[in-house]
Amino acid sequence: MREPRPAAVAGSGTEDDAGPTGGTRRAMTWTEWRAAAERSLPILAGFLIAGAGGLVFALLNLPAPWIAGSTLAVSVAALLRVPLAMPNRLRDLLFILLGISMGSGVSPESVHRFPQWPLSLAIVALSVGLITGVAYLYFRRVAGWDWRTAFLASVPGALSYVLAVAIGTEADIRRVVISQSLRVLLLVVVLPFGIVGLTPPAPGGPPVPLPASWTDLALLLAAGAASGLLAERAGLPAGRLTGAFVASAVLHGAGVVEANLPPWLLIPSFLGISLIVGVRFAGTDLALLRSTLGTSLAGFLIGGACAVLCAWGTVLLVSVGWGPSLLAFAPGGLEAMTALSFTLGLDPAFVATHQLFRFMGIALFVPAVFVALDRRAGPPPPP
């Protein structure tokens, strides 16, 4: 006969009751609890700092406070070497929530506008080549950067893909990161002011989303999570966000659901996106930042001028306003730009589609272009 298992000593901290399969689970010790709490502090600190920055912008009645203000606050904290962190699992969850909110901009009434977009998507492709080429010439000929660093710093977005290409090459990854991160920061913080100045405010402000029923909310979350996971496993760029956007867009476009995520999910999502952007400045050497800042700023202004030119062409050729067009052609920051379009009430479906198209094009073609240029240039000269 099987002998009974001895009961765990109460308060010993070594065993818990048996699970359903008869196994045991060891309770966490005080040291392990403290270590887990210490790992959570940089995450909590990041959200608190982001929330404080967003609140200050909101009290000052500045545009897109929960993105612009929080991003600025987190970036300053990261430069001051405040410990901040964003775990990958939480980031993936935020991408799913953001994708769902992006898709809510699609409605049955807006579906008939889709045939108008091939022309503007073609202009997006043109803008990527124009921005990259002009900024590259500046970084290479004026600033004197090597061609690898100049090329990767010029690409308007897809930082993760750009860094993946840069690893193992002779490119100066620090300058690439500073240039790319500064571009996204300036877009998130400065662009809303320009859009508010160019776009007449809608009566009553941005549209207030309908409150979501628990049934609609469960459907959106389940469909967004499943579609995001499938898109990621299929190897699509920004798979979690892309898949959730597609699922939400289909549900909203078909009229199955009309509501969006409630504020208690949306605002933390915006804070998380700001944390993702801001922590890129963590560990940045201030001396290198000062020496690279002016050059990167000039490159941003050159690329931004090209983006504005293409956005102006889209305003003339496609029935879309300045606000959505500027956000759609903003050179980089897919998550931030689509979140801005939602908070400002400026056609999130249009902005998200064009930003995703630009992002996917960069992810598909930049590595191949870099490899081809690398082979043509040959090995770098010895130092």
C-alpha positions in Angstrom: 0.0 0.0 0.0 1.2 3.5 -0.9 2.3 5.4 2.1 0.8 8.9 2.6 3.0 11.8 1.8 4.1 13.7 4.9 2.5 17.0 5.3 4.6 20.1 4.8 5.6 21.9 8.0 3.5 25.0 8.3 5.5 28.2 7.8 8.6 26.3 6.6 8.6 28.0 3.2 9.7 24.8 1.5 6.5 23.1 0.3 2.9 23.9 -0.5 0.0 21.5 -0.9 0.1 19.0 -3.7 -1.2 20.1 -7.0 -3.9 18.3 -9.0 -1.2 15.9 -10.4 0.2 15.0 -7.0 3.3 17.2 -7.5 4.6 19.8 -5.1 5.1 23.5 -5.5 7.8 25.2 -3.5 6.8 28.5 -1.9 8.9 31.5 -2.7 11.4 32.5 0.0 11.7 36.1 1.2 14.9 36.5 -0.8 13.1 35.4 -3.9 10.2 37.7 -3.2 12.6 40.6 -2.7 14.5 39.8 -5.9 11.2 39.7 -7.9 10.2 43.0 -6.4 13.6 44.6 -7.3 13.1 43.4 -10.9 9.7 45.0 -11.0 10.8 48.4 -9.7 12.3 49.6 -13.0 9.0 48.7 -14.8 6.9 50.4 -12.2 9.2 53.4 -12.1 8.9 53.7 -15.9 5.1 53.7 -15.9 5.0 56.2 -13.0 7.4 58.6 -14.7 5.4 58.2 -18.0 2.1 58.9 -16.2 3.6 62.0 -14.5 4.7 63.4 -17.8 1.4 62.7 -19.4 -0.5 64.3 -16.5 1.6 67.5 -16.7 0.8 67.7 -20.5 -2.8 67.1 -19.8 -3.0 69.8 -17.1 -1.3 72.2 -19.5 -3.9 71.2 -22.2 -1.2 70.2 -24.6 -1.9 67.8 -27.5 -1.6 64.0 -27.2 -0.6 64.3 -23.5 -0.4 60.6 -22.7 2.0 60.0 -25.5 4.0 63.2 -26.0 4.3 64.1 -22.4 5.1 60.6 -21.2 7.7 60.0 -23.9 9.5 63.2 -23.0 9.5 62.4 -19.3 10.8 58.8 -19.8 13.5 60.0 -22.2 14.8 62.5 -19.8 14.8 59.9 -17.0 16.6 57.5 -19.2 19.3 60.0 -20.0 19.7 60.7 -16.3 20.3 57.0 -15.9 17.2 56.2 -13.9 16.7 52.4 -14.0 13.9 51.7 -16.4 12.7 48.5 -18.1 10.1 47.0 -20.4 9.8 43.2 -20.4 9.2 41.6 -23.7 5.9 39.9 -22.6 4.4 43.1 -21.4 5.6 44.8 -24.6 3.8 42.1 -26.7 0.6 42.7 -24.7 0.8 46.4 -25.3 1.3 45.9 -29.0 -1.9 43.8 -29.1 -3.9 46.4 -27.3 -2.5 49.2 -29.5 -3.3 47.1 -32.6 -6.9 46.7 -31.4 -7.2 50.4 -30.9 -5.8 51.1 -34.3 -8.3 48.8 -36.0 -11.2 50.6 -34.3 -10.6 53.4 -36.7 -12.1 51.2 -39.5 -15.8 51.4 -40.0 -18.2 50.1 -42.7 -18.4 53.7 -43.9 -14.6 54.0 -44.3 -14.2 50.7 -46.2 -15.4 52.3 -49.4 -12.4 54.6 -49.2 -9.8 51.8 -49.4 -9.6 51.9 -53.3 -8.3 55.5 -53.0 -5.3 54.4 -51.0 -3.1 52.6 -53.6 -1.9 56.0 -54.9 -1.0 57.3 -51.4 0.7 53.9 -50.7 2.8 54.4 -53.8 3.8 57.9 -52.5 4.8 56.3 -49.2 7.2 54.0 -51.1 8.6 57.0 -52.9 9.0 58.9 -49.7 11.1 56.1 -48.1 13.5 56.2 -51.0 13.6 60.0 -51.0 14.2 60.3 -47.3 16.8 57.6 -47.1 18.7 59.0 -50.1 18.7 62.7 -49.1 19.6 62.0 -45.5 22.3 59.5 -46.5 24.0 62.2 -48.7 24.0 64.6 -45.8 25.4 62.1 -43.2 28.0 60.9 -45.8 29.1 64.0 -47.6 28.5 66.8 -45.0 28.9 65.0 -41.6 31.6 62.6 -42.9 30.1 59.5 -41.5 31.2 56.2 -43.0 28.7 54.8 -45.6 27.4 52.0 -43.4 26.6 54.3 -40.5 25.2 57.0 -42.8 22.9 54.5 -44.6 21.5 52.9 -41.4 21.0 56.2 -39.7 19.0 57.5 -42.7 16.4 54.7 -42.9 13.1 56.2 -41.7 12.0 53.6 -39.2 12.2 49.9 -38.3 14.9 50.4 -35.7 14.9 46.7 -34.6 15.6 45.6 -38.2 18.2 48.3 -38.8 20.1 47.3 -35.7 19.8 43.6 -36.7 21.6 44.6 -40.0 24.1 46.7 -38.2 25.2 44.0 -35.7 28.5 42.5 -36.9 29.2 45.2 -39.4 31.6 48.2 -39.2 28.8 50.6 -38.7 28.9 52.8 -35.6 25.8 51.4 -33.8 25.8 54.1 -31.2 25.3 56.9 -33.8 22.6 54.8 -35.5 20.7 54.3 -32.3 21.0 58.0 -31.3 19.9 59.2 -34.7 17.0 56.8 -35.0 15.8 57.3 -31.4 16.1 61.1 -31.6 13.9 61.1 -34.7 11.2 59.1 -33.0 11.3 61.3 -29.9 11.0 64.5 -31.9 8.1 63.1 -33.9 6.2 62.1 -30.9 6.8 65.3 -28.9 6.8 68.0 -31.6 4.5 66.7 -34.4 1.2 67.0 -32.4 1.7 70.8 -32.1 2.2 71.1 -35.9 -0.8 69.0 -36.6 -3.0 70.9 -34.2 -1.9 74.1 -35.9 -2.6 72.8 -39.4 -5.8 70.9 -38.7 -9.0 72.6 -37.7 -10.2 71.1 -34.5 -13.3 68.9 -34.9 -16.4 70.1 -33.1 -16.2 68.8 -29.5 -12.7 67.5 -30.0 -11.7 64.0 -31.0 -14.5 61.4 -31.3 -15.3 59.7 -28.0 -15.3 55.9 -28.5 -18.4 54.0 -27.6 -18.3 52.1 -24.4 -17.4 48.5 -25.0 -19.6 45.8 -23.6 -17.9 42.9 -21.9 -18.8 40.7 -24.8 -17.3 43.0 -27.4 -14.2 43.5 -25.2 -13.7 39.8 -24.9 -14.1 39.3 -28.6 -11.6 42.0 -29.5 -9.0 40.8 -27.0 -9.4 37.1 -28.1 -9.3 37.9 -31.8 -6.5 40.4 -31.4 -4.3 38.0 -29.3 -4.9 35.0 -31.7 -4.3 37.0 -34.8 -1.2 38.7 -33.4 0.3 35.3 -32.4 -0.4 33.9 -35.9 1.2 37.0 -37.6 4.2 36.8 -35.4 4.7 33.1 -36.1 4.3 33.8 -39.8 7.3 36.2 -39.5 5.4 39.4 -40.3 7.0 42.7 -39.1 5.6 43.8 -35.8 3.6 40.7 -35.8 1.6 41.2 -32.6 0.6 44.7 -33.5 -0.1 43.9 -37.2 -2.2 40.8 -36.5 -4.2 42.6 -33.8 -4.8 45.5 -36.1 -6.0 43.3 -38.9 -8.4 41.4 -36.6 -9.8 44.6 -35.0 -10.1 46.2 -38.4 -12.1 43.3 -39.8 -14.4 43.2 -36.8 -15.0 46.9 -36.9 -15.2 47.2 -40.7 -17.8 44.3 -40.9 -19.9 46.1 -38.2 -19.5 43.1 -35.8 -18.3 45.5 -33.1 -18.4 49.3 -32.9 -16.8 50.0 -29.6 -13.1 50.5 -28.7 -11.0 49.6 -25.7 -12.0 51.4 -22.5 -9.7 54.2 -21.1 -8.4 51.9 -18.3 -6.8 49.8 -21.0 -6.0 52.5 -23.5 -4.1 55.0 -21.3 -1.7 52.3 -19.9 -1.1 51.2 -23.4 -0.1 54.7 -24.5 2.2 55.0 -21.4 3.8 51.7 -22.3 4.5 52.8 -25.9 6.1 55.9 -24.5 8.3 53.8 -22.2 9.4 51.6 -25.2 10.4 54.7 -27.1 12.1 56.5 -24.1 14.2 53.6 -22.8 16.1 53.6 -26.0 18.1 56.5 -24.5 19.1 54.4 -21.5 22.9 54.1 -21.1 23.6 56.7 -23.8 27.0 58.4 -23.3 26.4 62.1 -22.8 29.6 63.1 -24.6 28.7 61.0 -27.6 25.1 62.3 -27.5 26.3 66.0 -27.5 28.6 65.3 -30.5 26.0 63.5 -32.5 22.9 65.6 -31.5 23.4 68.4 -34.0 24.2 66.1 -36.9 21.2 63.9 -36.1 18.9 66.9 -35.7 19.9 68.2 -39.1 19.4 64.7 -40.7 15.9 64.6 -39.1 15.0 68.0 -40.5 16.1 67.0 -44.0 14.2 63.8 -43.8 11.2 65.5 -42.3 11.1 68.1 -45.1 11.0 65.2 -47.6 8.1 63.6 -45.7 6.2 66.9 -45.6 6.6 67.3 -49.4 5.2 63.8 -49.9 2.4 64.4 -47.5 1.5 67.6 -49.4 1.3 65.7 -52.6 -1.0 63.2 -50.9 -3.3 66.0 -49.7 -3.5 67.3 -53.3 -4.1 63.9 -54.9 -6.1 62.0 -52.3 -9.1 63.2 -50.3 -7.3 63.3 -47.0 -6.5 66.2 -44.6 -3.2 67.5 -43.5 -3.3 65.8 -40.1 -3.7 62.2 -41.2 -1.3 62.7 -44.1 1.5 64.1 -41.9 1.0 61.2 -39.4 1.0 58.7 -42.3 4.2 60.0 -43.8 6.0 60.7 -40.5 9.4 59.0 -41.0 9.3 56.4 -38.3 7.6 55.5 -35.1 4.9 53.1 -36.3 3.4 52.5 -32.9 3.7 56.1 -31.7 2.3 57.6 -34.9 -0.7 55.3 -35.0 -1.3 55.9 -31.3 -1.1 59.7 -32.0 -3.7 59.4 -34.8 -6.1 57.7 -32.4 -5.7 60.2 -29.5 -6.0 63.1 -31.9 -9.0 61.5 -33.7 -7.3 61.6 -37.2 -8.3 58.6 -39.2 -6.3 55.9 -37.4 -7.1 53.3 -40.2 -5.5 55.5 -42.8 -2.4 56.3 -40.7 -1.9 52.7 -39.5 -2.2 51.2 -43.0 0.4 53.6 -44.4 2.8 53.3 -41.4 2.6 49.5 -41.6 3.2 49.5 -45.3 6.3 51.7 -44.8 7.5 49.5 -42.0 7.0 46.2 -43.9 8.8 47.7 -46.9 11.8 48.7 -44.9 12.0 45.4 -43.1 11.9 43.5 -46.4 14.2 45.6 -48.5 16.7 47.3 -46.3 18.7 44.2 -45.3 19.0 43.1 -49.0 20.0 46.7 -50.1 22.6 46.9 -47.3 24.1 43.5 -48.2 24.3 44.5 -51.9 26.0 47.8 -51.0 28.4 46.1 -48.6 29.5 43.6 -51.3 30.0 46.5 -53.7 32.0 48.6 -51.3 34.2 45.7 -50.1 35.9 45.5 -46.7 36.5 48.8 -44.8 40.0 50.3 -44.9 42.3 49.4 -42.0 42.3 51.9 -39.2 
